[in-house]
Structures are given as C-alpha cells and as structure tokens.
Amino acid sequence: MDTVLGGENFSIRDYLRGIPTSSGVYIIKNTDGTPLYIGKARNLRSRLRSYFRPSGLSHRIHTVMQQVGSIETIITKSETEALLLENNLIKENKPFYNINLKDDKSYPYIRLHDEHEFPKLSFYRGNRKEPGRYFGPFSSASAVRDTLSQIQKVFPIRQCRDSFFQHRSRPCLQYQIDRCTAPCVGLIDREAYMEDVEQVVYFLTGKSQDLNQSLMKKMEDAASVLEFEQAANYRDRISAIQRLREIQSVEGGTTDFDVIAAVNLNGILCVQLVIFRSGRNIDYKTLFPNINVEMDLSEVLGEFIPRYYLERDFPSTILINHPIKDAEIIENVLREKTGKKVTIRSPVRGKKLNLIELARNNALNAIYQRQNQHDAMQQRMTSLVESLKLDDIPERIECFDISHLAGEKTVASCVVFDRNGPVKSEYRTLNIVDVGAADDYAAIQQALTRRLRKVKDGNGKLPDIVLIDGGKGQLSAALEVMDELQVANVCLLAISKGRERKAGKEQYWGADSKSPIKMQSDAKLLLQHIRDEAHRFAITGHRGRRDKSRRQSILEGIPGVGPRRRSALLKQFGGMQGLHRASTEDISQVPGISTSLAEKIYFELHG
C-alpha cells in the first residue's frame, strides 16, 4: 500500500489507524516517488507512529520525515521475512538515507575442483553453483592468490587449466621446482595424489593440528620401516605447515569468529572487519560505508551485519563494539538461511574485548589515513584551480589513455577522479576497433566520441576536465571530437612527456595554449597521479584483451569445429604445429571431419 501524505483532508491519526499491526517493510518516499529510506518493523503501525512524534527522533529519521511525500508498506509473514525483503529492496533501490556499503561485489574463494580425477585448486569469484568445494571468502583477490602461492609451496597440488593438463606430454616447470607432482604425465598415481588433496582440505578448513598429528604418525611409520627419505619428506612438510601457520597465528582459541568495530570520526564512518578461523587471524577488511546523514553506531551495525552476511559465509560468533537492537532477529535469519547457529554479542571484558579494541584502533588508523589523503587531495585540487584559473574545484575529472602492442588489441582507458580522489567504480576500458595500427589519434577520437555521445544521449555526467595522455597531436584529435559533438564548458588538457621524456619533466597543454601551461607543484602531482592511474588501467585492459585472444585457439573460430572435433584434430596431429603441416587429405582422415570441412580448416590455417 502506497499512501500519499498531506493535503487538506489528511489526518495523521486516520492514516496510522489504517496501517496494519503486523510485521513488514516500509518505504518512505519523497514527493517524486523516489525512495528515501527503507526499514523493517515488528509492528508497522507502532514504528510509523513513532516517526510522527514532534520530538525524540534520531537525526536521520528527522531529516527523512522533513522530505516525506508518501509511505509504502508491505506486510510480511514474519520478522525474518521482513529482514530479507528489506535487504533486497535496499540493494535494488539504493535509498539515499540507508547505508551504502560501496562494496556489493561477490567475494573471492579458493575452489577445489574435486569432480576431476586429479583435483586442482583455483581462484574463484561468483555464484557458487559450479561443482567443487569452496574455501573462504577472502577480502580480496590478492589474498586468495597469496594463499594459493603459499599452499603450492607446501602441497604440490596442480593449479593449471584443464586444457593445459590434458595435452601435456612431459612435465612442466612447476614439476621442476617441486610445486607439482606431474599427474598429467603419470608421475604420481591417483591414490598418492588424493592424499595430498586431503591434506590441503585439512589445512584450508583450519584443522592444521589434526594434519600435523597425521603427518607425524606417517613420518614415524616410514622411519620404522627404514624409509628415511619418505620420513624426511613428511618432516619437511610438517615444518612448512608450521611456518605457514605462524604467519597468521594469534591468541584466539580454536573457534571461528569475526570482530566488527564501527567508528565515526570527523564525519568519516569506518567499519573494520577482522576474520578469525580456528583462532587464526586469516583476513581483514576495511569498509567506508556511505551515509548521507548522521547515524548512531548501533544503527550502522544493525544495517551493516545483515546486508554483509546474508550473501556470505559467516562464523559461529560475531563480536561487535556496540550492541544492536535486532540482534536476535538477525541471528534467526542467518540460522534459517544455512541451518548454522550464530551469536552476535558485544563483549565487555576479557580477550574478546581486547580484540574489539584492536579492530577499533585499526578503524581509527584507517580514518586518519583517509583524512590525510583527503587533505592532500584538497590541497592539490586547490592548486589545480589556481593554475588553470578555474572558478571552483572540479567535481569530475576524466583521463583517457591508449594502450597497444604494435597496434595489436588497442584498448582505451577512462579513469574518473572527483574532489575526494579516484572513483574506481566508474573506471572504464573501451576496446578500440576499425582504426589503423598504432593510430593513437584515431583511437583517442573513438574513445572520446563513444564516451561523450552517452552524455549527449542523457546517460552519464559531463566531466569538468578531460585530461588526455599525449601531446598536441592527441589534444587536437580530442578537440575535433568536442567541436563535432558541440560539447562546451569542458576544460580540455593534455599531459605529454616533454622533450627530455623524463618523469617530472612533463608538459601541460590547453586547448588554446600556444606554449605549455605553467603548473604549481601540487597541481602537477595531481595530474601525474591521474595520468599514471589511466596508464595503469589501460595496460591492464590491453593485457587482458591480448591474453584472451592468445588463449583462444584459431580452431574455435571455425564453424562446425566444436570441442570434440578440436580435441580429435589435436590428438591426431600432436598439436597445432602438426596440424599446420597437414594437407587437406590428412585432415579429412580425422574421424568426424568431412572433405569440405577439412578444406575450410586448411584455408583458415593458411589464409
């Protein structure tokens, strides 16, 4: 039910009388129908009645009620259902006065492909519907890759692609450096390999003590039958596991728990999450939720916990630095989701309180660092305004750069900065097509045209400054696009390496300048930072596009040649080199390859 508030005959008392007393979700909207705030309640009428009080409201609710145009209510069967619906509606509508976590992407995991005869370990991000076992989540991709690298030094489990594994005729480099046991060429049987896999599972599930005891017994058994070399291998593995555990050891017992501290200082809200598994500090994450009005830290945690954990694995205990009102409801929702019991509590003494203080101190440190970065950015922005004689600090700066290798797989990057620094969620790469090899001018024009046409069509924001990584040639190419699309009130700049082509000797060119613009030192640092970020992002995009094309076999682009026929061709000729040397008649001898298809394959291979 969506009720419009106000008007001559509107009565708050009559309105509240029509609100049900059951549990549900309410959506407070402005006069345009845009959701301002979404909340849940055990009793909708009681909750909304409290919002119409003349005093005693929190700052956030008071601000929301000053803008209210209508309120929509949705009845649910239970508080649990209300919490789940609230979470989904907040993610869908992103109301201005709810917390924006700014980090809704799926988290990375380590995946064990146990459906394979010789399972492998890999990095995985996404929906966990694929077969296999998953370990995590980890806070970042680098944390997963570091863990995989460390694991491979201790447990020689393969991490190669299946296509690479299936076509090996001799061991690869990983075998030579003792990072793999070469199951691809039969240098280890499945039983011995699965023993290594079992040990990895023990380690990743936090059962290192059980694993050590098992290896100790095997070491003693091997020594008792005079297999001293095998016993030494077990000894070395025990030592390596111990070293790996010491990297992340803390005094936290043997349980799984997360520690969360919310801190608000100088208008900056930080939520510090510290993850403990089997008593070991395995990961941490620092979040800066976006709030548009002052909130109590208990409110912050009350919104943060369900939104963070409803789509992630969670431990048996969550420790927080401020008690929350709906802790029992959230516990019930999480338990119903997975069947796993969870306890949310705020410790007041002991070691757990020390861990809360540790998380809080980390949050404070993160805020200080962010504040220092913000102050430095403001100083550099002010310097840029003075150097370019602008009226105000630019709200949006976009920088474009081009990356290619001898004209191959050209990619343009567009990075975005606002007055607070980089806005990484708006970074974009554009695949450049239909331009001449190494034609940077045409590439810049295509990238800028595609970007600005979206703005002209009403999609996206117009930047205050467009920065081009290049000299006067690239600047002229960009200026042609601006004139053609009739884009005005945008400051166009180019940053070139200068005659000496050394860092710090850059030259800065404006659309109408006949000589380089003299920049203050802080303005130079800002523009160089933006340029370097665009350069980094362009190179990353180019490498990804180039590697993807090189991983793709030419056979994959031939109609009629599916996975089975590709496999048959490669097996018949021992690889692509043998296939290149084959004649049309040779190719047609492969089962499933007709004469006409053989001719097509030969033509694609030889042009």
Buried (B, 14 or more C-beta within 10 A) or exposed (E): EEEEBEEEEEEEEEBBEEBEEBBBBBBBBBEEEEBBBBBBBBBBBEBBBEBBEEEEBEEBBBBBBEBBBBBBBBBBEBBBBBBBBBBEBBBEBEBBBBBBBEEEEEBBBBBBBEEBEBBBBBBBBEEBEEEBBBBBBBBEEEBBBEBBEBBBEBBBBBBBEEEEBEEBEEBBEBBEEEBBBBBBEEEBEEEEBBEBBEBBBBBBBBBBEEBBEBBEEBBEEBBEEEBEEBBEBBBEBBEBBEEBBEEBEEEBEEEBBBBBBBBBEEEBBBBBBBBBBBBBBBBBBBBBBEBBBEBBBBBBBBBBBBBBBBEEBBBEBBBBBBEBEBBEBBBBBBBEBEEEEBEBBBBEEEEBBEBBEBBBEBBBBBBBEBBEEBEBBBBBBBBBBEBBEBEEBBEBBBBBBBBBEEEEBBBBBBBBBBBEBBBEEBBBBBEBEEBEEBBBBBBBBBBBBBBBBEBEEEEBEBBBBBBBBBBBBBBBBBBBBBEEBEBEEBBBBBBBBBEEEEEEEBBBBBBEEEEBBEBBEBBBBBBBBBBBBBBBBBBBBBBEBBEEEEEEBEBEEBEEBEEEBBBBBBEBBEEBEEBEEBEBEBBBEBEEBEEEBBEBBBEBBEE
